[in-house]
Amino acid sequence: QVRLVESGGGLVQAGGSLRLSCLASGLTFSSSAKAWFRQVPGKEREFVAAVSWSGASTAYAYADSVKGRFTISRDTAKNTVYLQMNSLKPNDTAAYYCAASPTRALARAPYDYRYWGQGTQVTVSS
């Protein structure tokens, strides 16, 4: 059974930083793309960042709204994907979800990801 567990959310002031973690189990960690999405009530789930790798080759994708501020990374020894968030803004406030795809394809649409975590709340105060 595939399980994704996020942690690291919380309350931070604008300009601050947070690091989210996503611990994956029940799947071959390196065989699927991983991504972070976020969602605020009443809005659709929004792509944030994704990472995919094969051997020594790694590919990344970022939403324009977070490029230069957020960094996605992974630790294969720990089966964990991270999202380092710097220079946070109030409109980054959302529930953040970790997702895993059944393939290595680097995708931005929620429907391309089969497995989801329960989410972790990030609140940025002004």
N, C-alpha and C positions, 0 to 999 in steps of 0.2 A: 504494500500500500504506500503510495506516494504521499509524503507529508512535507509541507513547507511551513516553517515557523519564523515569523518576523519578530524582531525586537529592536529597541533603541529609540523608539518614538518618545515624544515628550513636548514640553513647553519651552520655547526659547525666544529670546528677544530678536528683533530684526537685526540683521548683520551677524548673527551668531551661527554656530555650526552644530550639526548632529551627524551621527553615523548610524545608519540602519544596517541590521544584519538579517540574513535569511538562511536558516539552517535547513538543508534539504536531506531527505532520507527516502529510501524506497525506489530510487532510480539511479541509473548510471550517470553520475554527476557531469561527466565531460561530454556526454552524448546529446545534450539538449541545450538550446539557448535559454538564458535566464533574463528576466526583465523586471523592472519596477514600473508600476503604474500608480496613479493616484486618483482619488475621487472625492469630490465634495457633494454634500446632499443636493439632490435635484439636478445634478449634472452627470454626463457620461464619464466613464472611466477614461483617464487620459494617460497616454504613453509618456514615460519619463526617460528611461534608459534601458539598454539591453547589451548583453555581452554573449559572444559565442566563440568557442575555441576548438581547435583540432591540432594536436601536437604542439608545435611551437608557434602556431599562427593564431592570433586573437583578433576578433573584430568587435567594434563598439558602435553603438548608435545612441544619439541623444536627441531629446526634444529641443527645439530652438530656445525655448523658454528657460532651459536649465544649462545650456551649453556654456562651459567656462566656469560654472559654479558647482555643478555636481559631477562626481566621478563614480562610475561603477567598476567594481573589481571582484575578483574571486580568489578563494583559497581552496585549492582542490584537496589539500590534505585534510581540511576541516569540513569539506562539503558545504561551504558557506559562500554566499554572495553578499557583497557590501554595497551600500550607497552612501558615499561621503557627500554631505550637503553643506556647502559653505555660502556665506553671504546671503543667508536666508531672508526672504521677504514675506510680508503678511499674506500675499497671495500664493505662497507655497503651502499654506495651511490646507491640510487634506488628510484623509486616511490613505496610507501608502501600502500597496500590495506587492508582494513578490509573486512571480509567475514563472513556470517552466513549460517549455514547448516540447512536443514529442520529437522534434528534429533540431538540427543545428542551425536552421535558417534564422537569420537575424530579422525579426519581424516587429512591427509597431502596432499591429491591431490586436485587441484583446482576444478576438476569436482564434488567433493563431496559437494561443497558449492554452494548454489543457489543464494544467494544475495551478492551483492558487492557494496562497496562504490566507490567514484570517484577517490580516491587516494590522497596522499599527498607526496610531494617530500622531500626527505632527501638527503642532499649533505654534504659529509665529506671531508674537505680539508686536505692535508698533510702538 
